[in-house]
Amino acid sequence: MALQRGQRILRFPDGFLWGTASSSHQCEGSNTNNQWYRWEQSGRTLTGETSGDAANWWQEAEQDFSLAEQMENNALRLSIEWSRVEPSEGRWDSAAIDRYRQMLADLHRRHMKPLVTLHHFTDPLWFADRGGFTKVENIRYFVRYVSYVVEKLQDLCNFWITINEPNIYAVLGYLFGEYPPGDQDLMRAMRVLRNMMQAHVEAFHAIYHIQPQSQIGCCLHYRLFDPASQLVPLDRAAAGLQNTFFNWSPLQGGETGKFIFPFNLLLAPIKGAAGTRDFHGVNYYTRDLVRFDPTRPAEMFGRRFALPGAVRNDPGLANNFGEIYAKGLYRVLQSVYRRTRGNKPLYITENGFSDTRDDRRPRAILEHLALVHQAIREGIPVRGYLHWTLVDNFEWTEGWGVRFGLIELDPRTQERTPRISASMFGEICRANAITEAIVARYAPDAMESIFGIARQESSRLSV
């Protein structure tokens, strides 16, 4: 992209990965053999909808890969559906592997790096019916599946995300009861989280044995919890407990094998955890304010809410997508870097916005990326940004009720319509930069805030 003389620019490092993130169940369609399909069939989505054909990726993913190519994305994150690959215990479906090979080969033809997630919330029915990750003895089934997939796909992928958001899987499925299996048991939720972290460790070693040159990590979901009032000690204590439980104890457990106090008193150490990440996957969307509430012991005695008057995502029926808070991504990057002593690169493996009208997403993307740029300037090794998501998809319990895609999807007709934010994201990817011209075209009212970030003095790395 040609720049006008004197134009301000936030340039990203050479080789920076630009792309989008997705998951199999939300995009592929016709996934009928996992616990999420059973959950949908029992009427547990808030809209009453089922995923159906979803975005029809199982038949025509390549059409959307073409749209990503037009945005000059150089990476795309997708997941493997375990229930397709191993539809019953010990039985492998070679046709499913062949279809994934077609997808990955197509990405290579388009000069896009595949980042493959091996577990993104969905379990085969046979695994769920055995107790899933509630039982430590079931980890072996996951590791066997991982080994099979990597053996079959290693010539087409060398970047593996073992498990997506084990903290979300455990908390929403086993503490709040919003995801399958719908349990509400704090100890069970913590046990599931611990077992999933152990499963990552064992999967890491299995992948490394097969493909020593690969890059292997996992993604944690980071949702910041700030006290409603810094002047109220109980607000600070409740927010601190929520941050420790949801964000920092899983991070430390994955790094060292030991959870942070007081959760280390309740959870067994993770065996062999040290050194089992080549990178940190950072998924970030929003933050909550927290007010002490003694009636909520399962939530660490904190009631969560969005900052009144903040610019917000579309709420959805669950009303849980929160404020658009760009500084939170910067704070998370700082904290992950500091808490892991900066010993691994970071990839933003998800960051996105629920915005059907696409009237907040362009500015939100620019503001978040400006703060990513600031983090890089300060020495934090952020190597890529994967926006959630490419096309509208089936948003778990929300069904089609919220829209995260750069590209609008009509699920009845499968018609695609690129949003304005898709055009803007393509310009950023082509330039490997945020330029003054891009901001002027898509979010002129954000000009000074975005380039003001670039003028700020580097801050100390603290959260």
C-alpha positions in Angstrom: 0.0 0.0 0.0 1.4 3.4 -1.0 1.5 5.9 1.8 1.1 9.6 1.5 4.1 11.6 2.8 3.9 12.3 6.5 1.1 9.8 7.1 1.0 8.3 10.5 1.4 4.5 10.6 1.5 1.7 13.1 3.5 -1.0 11.4 3.5 -4.6 12.6 6.6 -6.9 12.5 7.5 -8.8 9.3 5.9 -12.3 9.4 3.1 -11.2 11.7 0.1 -13.6 11.3 -3.2 -12.1 10.3 -6.3 -14.2 10.0 -9.5 -15.4 11.6 -10.5 -18.1 14.0 -13.3 -20.6 13.8 -14.5 -23.9 15.3 -15.8 -27.1 13.6 -19.2 -27.4 15.3 -20.0 -23.7 14.7 -19.1 -23.8 11.0 -19.2 -27.3 9.5 -22.9 -28.3 9.9 -24.4 -31.7 10.3 -22.3 -32.6 13.4 -24.8 -34.9 15.0 -22.5 -37.2 17.1 -21.3 -34.9 19.8 -22.7 -33.7 23.2 -23.5 -30.2 21.8 -25.8 -31.6 19.2 -27.6 -33.6 22.0 -27.8 -30.4 24.0 -29.4 -28.5 21.1 -31.8 -31.3 20.4 -33.0 -31.2 24.0 -34.0 -27.5 23.5 -31.1 -26.0 25.6 -30.2 -23.2 23.2 -31.6 -19.8 24.2 -33.2 -19.3 20.8 -34.5 -22.9 20.5 -32.4 -23.3 17.3 -30.1 -26.1 16.3 -26.9 -25.8 14.4 -28.2 -27.6 11.3 -26.0 -26.8 8.3 -24.2 -24.1 10.3 -22.0 -22.3 7.8 -21.8 -25.4 5.6 -18.1 -25.8 5.8 -18.2 -29.6 5.6 -19.3 -29.2 2.0 -18.0 -25.8 0.9 -15.4 -24.4 3.4 -13.2 -23.5 0.5 -15.6 -20.7 -0.6 -15.0 -18.9 2.7 -11.3 -19.6 2.5 -11.4 -17.7 -0.8 -13.0 -14.7 1.0 -10.2 -14.9 3.6 -7.7 -15.0 0.8 -9.2 -11.8 -0.7 -8.6 -10.1 2.6 -4.9 -11.3 2.2 -5.1 -13.2 5.4 -1.9 -15.3 5.8 -3.4 -17.6 8.5 -6.6 -19.3 9.4 -7.5 -21.2 12.6 -9.9 -24.1 12.4 -10.7 -27.1 14.5 -10.9 -30.9 14.0 -14.2 -32.5 15.0 -13.3 -35.4 17.2 -16.7 -37.0 16.8 -16.2 -37.2 13.0 -12.8 -38.7 13.2 -13.6 -41.2 15.9 -17.4 -41.6 15.7 -17.4 -44.6 18.1 -14.7 -45.7 20.5 -11.7 -47.0 18.6 -13.3 -46.7 15.2 -11.6 -44.2 12.8 -13.3 -42.6 9.8 -10.8 -42.1 7.0 -13.3 -40.1 5.0 -13.4 -37.4 7.7 -9.6 -37.2 7.7 -9.6 -37.0 3.9 -12.0 -34.0 4.1 -9.7 -32.2 6.6 -6.8 -32.9 4.4 -8.6 -31.2 1.5 -9.3 -28.1 3.7 -5.7 -27.8 4.9 -4.3 -28.4 1.4 -6.6 -25.6 0.1 -5.3 -23.2 2.7 -1.7 -24.0 1.7 -2.6 -23.3 -2.0 -3.8 -19.9 -0.8 -0.6 -19.3 1.1 -2.4 -19.3 4.4 -0.9 -21.0 7.5 -3.3 -23.5 9.1 -3.5 -23.3 12.9 -5.4 -26.4 14.0 -7.3 -26.8 17.2 -7.8 -30.4 18.3 -10.5 -29.8 20.9 -12.9 -26.9 20.7 -15.7 -27.6 23.2 -17.2 -30.7 21.5 -16.8 -34.3 22.7 -18.0 -37.5 20.9 -21.1 -38.9 22.5 -19.3 -42.1 23.5 -16.6 -40.0 25.3 -19.2 -37.8 27.1 -21.1 -40.9 28.1 -17.9 -42.3 29.8 -17.8 -39.2 31.9 -15.6 -37.1 29.6 -12.9 -35.0 31.4 -14.5 -35.5 34.8 -12.4 -38.7 35.0 -8.6 -38.7 34.8 -8.6 -42.2 33.3 -10.4 -40.8 30.2 -7.4 -38.6 29.2 -5.9 -41.5 27.4 -8.8 -41.4 24.9 -8.1 -37.8 24.0 -4.3 -38.4 23.7 -5.0 -41.4 21.4 -7.2 -39.2 19.2 -4.6 -36.5 19.1 -1.9 -38.9 18.1 -4.1 -40.3 15.3 -4.9 -36.9 13.8 -1.3 -35.6 14.0 0.0 -38.7 12.3 -2.5 -38.2 9.5 -2.1 -34.4 9.0 1.5 -33.7 10.0 2.5 -33.0 6.4 -0.1 -30.2 6.2 0.1 -28.6 9.7 2.9 -27.9 12.2 0.9 -25.5 14.5 -1.3 -27.3 17.0 -3.6 -25.9 19.6 -4.5 -28.9 21.8 -7.5 -27.5 23.7 -9.4 -24.3 23.4 -10.5 -22.5 26.6 -10.5 -25.3 29.2 -11.5 -22.7 31.7 -14.7 -21.8 29.7 -15.5 -25.5 29.1 -15.2 -26.3 32.8 -16.9 -23.2 34.2 -19.9 -23.0 31.8 -20.4 -26.7 31.6 -19.8 -27.8 35.2 -20.2 -24.7 37.4 -22.9 -22.4 35.8 -24.7 -25.2 33.9 -25.0 -23.1 30.7 -23.0 -25.6 28.5 -23.4 -29.4 28.4 -23.6 -31.3 30.6 -25.3 -28.6 32.6 -23.8 -29.3 36.0 -23.5 -26.8 38.9 -20.7 -28.2 41.1 -17.7 -26.1 41.9 -15.5 -29.1 42.8 -16.4 -30.9 39.7 -15.7 -27.8 37.6 -12.2 -27.5 39.1 -11.5 -31.2 38.6 -12.5 -30.9 34.9 -10.3 -27.9 34.5 -7.4 -29.7 36.1 -7.9 -32.8 34.0 -8.1 -30.8 30.8 -4.8 -29.1 31.6 -3.3 -32.5 32.3 -4.7 -33.7 28.9 -2.9 -30.8 27.2 0.4 -31.9 28.8 0.0 -35.5 27.7 -1.1 -34.4 24.2 1.9 -32.1 24.0 4.3 -35.0 24.5 2.4 -37.2 22.1 2.6 -34.5 19.3 6.2 -33.8 20.0 7.1 -37.5 19.7 5.4 -37.6 16.3 6.4 -34.1 15.0 9.3 -32.6 16.9 9.5 -29.5 14.7 5.9 -28.5 15.5 4.6 -25.6 17.5 2.2 -26.7 20.3 0.2 -24.7 22.7 -3.3 -24.2 24.1 -5.7 -21.3 24.4 -7.0 -19.8 27.6 -9.9 -17.4 27.7 -9.0 -14.3 29.7 -11.9 -12.2 31.0 -10.7 -9.4 33.4 -12.5 -8.8 36.7 -12.1 -5.3 38.1 -13.5 -4.3 41.5 -16.6 -2.1 41.3 -14.9 0.2 43.7 -11.2 0.3 44.5 -12.1 1.8 47.8 -14.1 -1.2 49.0 -11.8 -4.0 50.2 -14.4 -6.7 49.7 -14.9 -5.7 46.1 -11.2 -6.0 45.6 -11.1 -9.4 47.3 -14.0 -10.8 45.2 -12.5 -9.5 41.9 -9.1 -10.9 42.9 -10.5 -14.3 43.6 -12.3 -14.4 40.3 -9.2 -13.3 38.4 -7.1 -16.0 40.2 -9.7 -18.8 39.7 -10.5 -18.1 36.1 -7.4 -16.5 34.6 -4.2 -16.8 36.5 -4.4 -20.2 38.3 -5.0 -22.0 35.0 -2.1 -20.1 33.4 0.3 -20.9 36.3 -1.0 -24.5 36.5 -0.2 -25.0 32.8 3.2 -23.4 33.2 4.4 -25.0 36.5 2.0 -27.8 37.3 0.9 -26.0 40.5 -2.2 -23.9 40.9 -2.3 -20.6 42.8 -3.4 -20.6 46.4 -6.1 -21.4 47.6 -6.9 -23.6 44.6 -3.7 -25.6 45.0 -5.2 -26.9 48.2 -8.1 -28.4 46.3 -6.5 -29.6 43.0 -3.8 -32.2 42.4 -0.7 -30.9 40.6 -0.5 -31.3 36.9 2.2 -33.9 36.2 5.0 -33.0 33.8 3.6 -29.5 33.0 6.9 -27.6 32.8 8.0 -26.8 29.2 4.8 -28.1 27.5 3.9 -24.9 25.6 5.7 -23.5 22.6 3.4 -20.4 22.7 0.5 -18.9 24.6 -2.8 -18.6 22.9 -4.7 -15.6 24.2 -8.5 -15.4 23.7 -9.9 -12.0 24.9 -13.3 -10.4 24.5 -14.3 -8.2 27.5 -14.1 -7.4 31.2 -16.5 -7.3 34.1 -16.8 -5.1 37.2 -17.2 -7.1 40.4 -19.2 -6.1 43.5 -18.9 -8.3 46.7 -22.0 -10.4 47.1 -22.1 -13.0 49.9 -25.0 -14.8 48.2 -22.7 -16.0 45.3 -20.2 -18.5 46.8 -19.9 -20.3 43.5 -18.7 -17.0 41.8 -16.1 -16.3 44.5 -18.6 -14.0 46.3 -18.7 -11.5 43.4 -21.6 -10.2 41.3 -20.4 -9.2 37.8 -21.7 -6.4 35.7 -20.7 -4.2 32.8 -19.5 -0.6 33.3 -22.6 1.6 33.1 -22.6 3.7 30.0 -19.8 1.8 28.2 -19.9 1.0 24.5 -21.1 -2.6 24.5 -21.4 -5.6 22.3 -24.8 -6.8 21.2 -26.0 -8.5 24.3 -27.6 -11.6 23.0 -30.3 -13.3 25.0 -27.8 -14.2 27.7 -26.8 -10.6 28.0 -23.2 -11.6 28.7 -21.0 -10.2 25.9 -20.2 -7.1 27.9 -18.4 -3.9 27.1 -16.0 -3.3 24.3 -12.8 -2.6 26.4 -9.7 -2.5 24.2 -7.3 -1.8 27.1 -8.2 -5.2 28.5 -6.4 -6.9 25.7 -3.3 -4.9 26.4 -3.5 -5.6 30.1 -3.9 -9.4 29.5 -0.9 -9.4 27.2 1.2 -7.6 29.8 0.1 -10.0 32.5 0.6 -13.2 30.6 4.1 -11.9 29.5 5.0 -11.0 33.1 3.5 -14.1 34.8 5.3 -16.5 32.3 8.5 -14.5 32.4 8.3 -13.7 28.7 9.7 -17.1 27.8 7.2 -17.9 24.9 5.6 -16.0 22.1 2.0 -14.9 22.3 -0.7 -15.3 19.7 -4.1 -13.6 20.0 -6.0 -16.7 19.0 -9.5 -15.0 19.4 -10.7 -11.5 19.7 -14.0 -10.3 18.3 -17.2 -8.4 18.7 -20.9 -9.2 18.7 -22.2 -6.5 16.3 -24.9 -7.3 13.8 -25.0 -3.7 12.4 -21.2 -3.6 12.2 -21.3 0.0 13.6 -18.9 -0.7 16.5 -16.6 -3.4 15.1 -14.4 -1.3 12.8 -13.4 1.1 15.6 -13.1 -1.7 18.1 -10.7 -3.7 15.8 -8.6 -0.6 15.3 -8.4 0.3 19.0 -7.6 -3.3 20.0 -4.9 -3.5 17.4 -3.4 -0.2 18.3 -2.9 -1.5 21.8 -1.4 -4.8 20.5 1.0 -2.6 18.6 1.9 -0.8 21.8 2.5 -4.1 23.6 4.9 -5.2 20.8 6.7 -1.8 21.0 7.3 -2.6 24.7 8.9 -5.9 23.9 6.0 -8.3 24.4 6.4 -11.0 21.7 3.0 -11.0 20.1 3.3 -12.9 16.8 -0.2 -12.9 15.4 -3.9 -11.8 15.6 -6.8 -14.0 14.7 -10.1 -12.3 14.6 -13.2 -14.1 15.8 -14.6 -14.8 13.2 -14.6 -15.0 9.4 -18.4 -15.6 8.8 -21.3 -15.5 11.2 -21.6 -18.9 12.8 -23.8 -20.8 15.3 -22.9 -19.2 18.6 -23.3 -22.1 21.0 -26.2 -21.4 23.5 -27.0 -18.2 21.6 -27.7 -19.9 18.3 -28.0 -17.4 15.5 -29.0 -14.7 17.9 -25.6 -12.9 17.8 -23.2 -12.1 15.0 -19.5 -12.1 15.2 -18.5 -12.5 11.5 -16.6 -10.1 9.4 -18.9 -11.6 6.7 -22.6 -11.7 7.2 -24.3 -15.1 6.7 -27.9 -15.8 6.1 -28.1 -19.4 7.5 -31.3 -20.1 5.5 -29.9 -19.3 2.1 -26.1 -19.6 2.9 -25.7 -16.2 1.2 -22.5 -14.3 2.2 -22.3 -10.5 2.4 -19.0 -8.9 3.5 -19.4 -6.3 6.1 -17.5 -3.0 6.1 -15.2 -4.4 8.8 -14.1 -7.1 6.3 -12.9 -4.5 3.9 -11.1 -2.7 6.7 -9.5 -5.8 8.0 -8.3 -6.7 4.5 -6.6 -3.3 4.2 -4.8 -3.8 7.5 -3.6 -7.2 6.5 -2.4 -6.0 3.1 -0.5 -3.1 4.7 0.7 -5.1 7.7 -0.2 -1.9 9.5 -2.8 0.6 10.7 -2.4 3.7 8.6 -3.9 7.1 8.9 -5.8 6.6 5.7 -7.4 3.4 7.0 -8.5 5.1 10.2 -9.8 8.1 8.3 -11.9 5.8 6.0 -13.4 3.5 8.6 -13.3 5.3 12.1 -12.3 8.9 11.7 -13.6 9.8 15.1 -11.0 7.4 16.6 -8.0 9.0 14.9 -6.5 10.7 17.9 -7.2 7.9 20.3 -5.6 5.4 18.0 -2.5 7.4 17.2 -2.4 8.9 20.6 -1.7 5.4 21.9 1.4 5.3 19.7 2.7 8.5 21.3 2.3 7.3 24.8 5.4 6.6 26.8 6.0 2.9 27.4 4.4 1.9 30.7 5.8 -0.5 33.2 4.6 -4.1 32.8 2.0 -4.5 35.5 -1.7 -5.2 35.9 
